């Protein structure tokens, strides 16, 4: 089994967590691009399932409680309305 095949078998909510950790570790906050990358992972199969929703909620709560650029807050609000 190749490494790329192993990664493709990782559940999407785990991929979201890994992307979140990577994004947050860079500078202790999230950008719109980083949040967009995380929601794109959830939407790869066309829907946001319960596990993805739970992870997204945790990420958005964390993103709301750290410093962020002016463009991030409305994006957090929009993601919350659309997917939670």
MARVEXMI-902244 format. One record per residue: x, y, z of N, C-alpha, C, CB in turn. Coordinates in steps of 0.02 Angstrom, whole numbers, padded with zeros to 5 digits, always signed. Each point is the difference from the previous one (the first is absolute). Glycine has a CB too. Layout:
XYZXYZXYZXYZ;...
END
This chain:
+00043-00059+00000-00043+00059+00000+00045+00062+00000-00094-00062+00062;+00081+00108-00107+00041+00061-00004-00023+00051+00052+00019-00022-00122;+00025+00069+00136-00015+00052+00049-00060+00042-00021+00121+00004+00032;-00126+00013-00096-00057+00040-00024-00065-00039+00007+00075+00061-00080;-00073-00126+00071-00060-00041+00008-00019-00001+00074+00031-00071-00100;+00018+00066+00145-00013+00001+00072-00033+00066+00020+00097-00078+00020;-00071+00134-00045-00027+00065+00016-00072+00007-00026+00116+00049-00002;-00129-00075-00057-00067+00006-00028-00051-00039+00042+00050+00014-00114;-00027-00062+00154-00045-00040+00042-00014+00033+00067+00044-00101-00056;-00009+00156+00071-00011+00036+00063-00068+00035-00004+00126+00018+00018;-00168-00026+00033-00066+00033-00001+00008+00076-00007-00047-00092+00072;-00001+00123-00106+00005+00071-00015+00002+00043+00063-00060-00022-00106;+00024+00001+00159+00002+00041+00061+00070-00001+00032-00122-00023+00018;+00158-00032-00027+00070-00003+00025+00045+00044-00044-00019-00118+00044;+00006+00119-00109+00038+00045-00044-00012+00073+00019-00007-00085-00093;-00055+00100+00111-00017+00068+00022+00039+00019+00063-00115-00012-00050;+00119-00035+00097+00038+00012+00061+00073+00012-00015-00081-00070+00064;+00109+00029-00108+00071+00007-00018+00012+00067-00034+00010-00124-00013;-00055+00145-00031+00007+00065-00033-00006+00057+00050-00046-00049-00106;+00002+00041+00154-00009+00051+00051+00063+00008+00043-00123-00025+00002;+00150-00031+00019+00061+00002+00040+00057+00033-00038-00036-00103+00060;+00043+00084-00123+00052+00029-00042-00009+00076-00008+00010-00109-00061;-00071+00130+00049-00014+00071-00008+00012+00039+00064-00085-00029-00087;+00060+00003+00142+00006+00035+00064+00072+00003+00025-00116-00038+00028;+00154-00015-00043+00069-00003+00023+00044+00053-00033-00015-00122+00020;-00004+00145-00079+00041+00050-00035+00005+00065+00038-00034-00052-00107;-00023+00079+00129+00001+00066+00032-00052+00009+00055+00041+00044-00108;-00073-00097+00128-00049+00004+00054-00066+00030-00019+00095+00009+00074;-00110-00007-00138-00065+00025-00023-00016-00031-00068+00016+00108+00063;-00076-00094-00087-00023-00027-00064-00012+00057-00049-00052-00099+00059;+00067+00086-00122-00016+00047-00053-00062-00026-00037+00122+00037-00013;-00151+00004-00029-00056-00023-00041+00022-00058-00044-00050+00116+00001;+00109-00112-00030+00025-00054-00043+00007-00065+00038+00061+00085-00069;-00038-00081+00131+00008-00061+00040-00068-00030+00019+00108+00045+00044;-00155-00003-00026-00067-00024+00015-00034-00028-00062-00009+00084+00092;+00022-00053-00148-00028-00024-00064+00028-00069-00016-00012+00119-00041;+00076-00129+00052+00031-00065-00012-00033-00054+00044+00110+00057-00030;-00125-00039+00092-00030-00048+00047-00071-00017-00022+00071+00046+00094;-00112+00003-00113-00068-00015-00021-00001-00037-00067-00040+00102+00062;+00089-00090-00104+00005-00036-00063+00010-00074+00012+00048+00102-00055;-00010-00119+00105+00010-00071+00018-00068-00031+00018+00119+00024+00041;-00158+00012-00001-00065-00026+00021-00047-00009-00059+00015+00056+00110;-00009-00013-00159-00046-00001-00057+00023-00044-00058-00033+00114+00033;+00088-00148-00026+00026-00043-00055-00052-00050-00023+00115+00014+00045;-00155-00039+00000-00051-00050-00020-00068+00031-00012+00063-00085+00066;-00067+00151-00065-00062+00035-00016-00045+00016+00059+00007-00057-00105;+00013+00037+00165-00040+00015+00059+00044+00004+00062-00100-00057-00051;+00074+00088+00103+00034+00004+00064-00035-00048+00047+00037+00122-00018;-00004-00177+00036-00031-00049+00044+00007+00020+00074+00024-00090-00086;-00050+00050+00130-00001+00017+00072+00070+00008+00028-00108-00062+00011;+00154+00018-00029+00069+00005+00026+00033+00064-00026+00008-00125+00005;-00017+00139-00069+00029+00062-00029-00030+00062+00033+00020-00061-00109;-00085+00059+00121-00034+00057+00032+00027+00011+00071-00103-00024-00068;+00113-00030+00105+00027+00004+00067+00070+00031+00000-00068-00100+00033;+00110+00077-00079+00068+00026-00005-00001+00073-00023+00043-00115-00027;-00085+00131-00021-00006+00068-00025-00022+00047+00056-00027-00042-00114;-00020+00021+00154-00024+00041+00056+00058+00015+00048-00116-00050-00011;+00155-00001+00027+00057+00009+00045+00051+00049-00030-00018-00116+00045;+00032+00108-00109+00048+00044-00034-00025+00072-00001+00039-00098-00071;-00102+00107+00054-00027+00068-00004-00003+00033+00069-00067-00034-00100;+00052-00005+00152+00002+00028+00068+00071+00022+00017-00097-00074+00034;+00145+00032-00050+00070+00018+00013+00020+00061-00041+00027-00121+00024;-00047+00123-00087+00018+00056-00044-00031+00065+00026+00008-00078-00098;-00066+00074+00129-00033+00060+00026+00034+00028+00062-00107-00044-00046;+00144+00002+00080+00031+00019+00063+00074+00017-00004-00083-00072+00053;+00108+00077-00114+00070+00021-00009+00000+00063-00043+00042-00121+00009;+00013+00158-00009+00003+00059-00043-00012-00020-00074+00080+00056+00081;-00115-00013-00117-00012-00014-00071-00007+00064-00039-00057-00107+00030;+00067+00102-00095-00007+00057-00045-00074+00018-00006+00105-00033-00063;-00119+00095+00042-00069+00023-00008-00042-00044-00046+00042+00115+00021;-00010-00145-00070-00038-00041-00049-00018-00069+00028+00059+00061-00091;-00028-00082+00145-00011-00067+00027-00067-00005+00036+00124-00015+00010;-00142+00066+00030-00062-00004+00039-00062-00012-00042+00053+00076+00082;-00063-00037-00137-00060-00015-00041+00002-00069-00032-00009+00122-00022;+00069-00146+00008+00007-00067-00029-00020-00053+00051+00092+00041-00076;-00071-00032+00139-00019-00046+00053-00076+00000+00008+00110+00020+00059;-00140+00039-00060-00073+00007+00006-00035-00036-00058+00014+00110+00059;+00011-00100-00119-00031-00032-00059+00006-00076+00004+00027+00102-00069;+00032-00127+00086+00009-00073+00006-00047-00029+00053+00120+00011-00036;-00126+00024+00092-00044-00023+00053-00072-00005-00023+00077+00051+00084;-00101+00000-00119-00069+00001-00025-00012-00055-00052-00004+00123+00022;+00054-00134-00064-00008-00048-00054+00005-00074+00022+00046+00087-00074;-00002-00100+00121+00018-00071+00013-00012-00024+00071+00083+00014-00087;-00101+00031+00134-00010-00024+00069-00074+00002+00019+00114+00040+00030;
END
